């Protein structure tokens, strides 16, 4: 599809959103659907609630269920998305795991699991969609990270390490695929945007300290992040790549 200088919206485009059964990922699906995109939802959990929400906007939505840390599962799902929709133009990678643990209590198994969920899935899905985007000479890859990489938040060594690696991944890949019309960016979000953050004792204490430090004194919501994701997915954002855009109300000013 040809890109026009002032093209807006995502009509005729196909967006693959991972980790989209609940929360931020569900909001990404709805927001991209509002821009006219066909929506492919992938999650290890049941995403029927997200499908129902998206169908209030468009009928062009299909959910796929699978573990995106498994290479064969990723190949099968991406192949099925192409069979169903004919193309993949946008990847929003929102697979992640949040877990608090003081470093001295952190086990090697917890460390490995965090890196596997956050980074193996990012590698496998991106590796599967880049050839498709290259053939179409258009692609938008948006990976979700965390503002804890700027803040160095305690009790999250394994989490912050994984989220920092996402930014390195984005920067390097952007330099490699830009010549094919593919942009690659990260969005770092605040702790207030995680799923049910107040359910975790350490997080409750952190939020009590963080909110007064924000430039905007309210918790960031899924729609705040979804608006930024939608902009980066647009054809009009073709000059923005290799960036980590922070959306956290101004806690981290990097």
Protein Blocks (a to p, Z undefined) as FASTA:
>chain_A
ZZdfklgcjehiacddehilgmjllmmmmmmmmnopacddddfbdcklmmmmmmmmbmcb
cdddddfkbfklmmmmmmmmmmmnopafbdcdfbdcdddddfklpcfklmmmmmmmmmmm
mmmmmmmmmmmmmmnopacddddddfklmnopghilmmmmmmmmmmmmmmmmmmmmmmno
pacddddddfklpghkllpmklmmmmmmmmmmpmblcdddfklmmmmmmmmmpmklmmgg
hiacddehhmacZZ
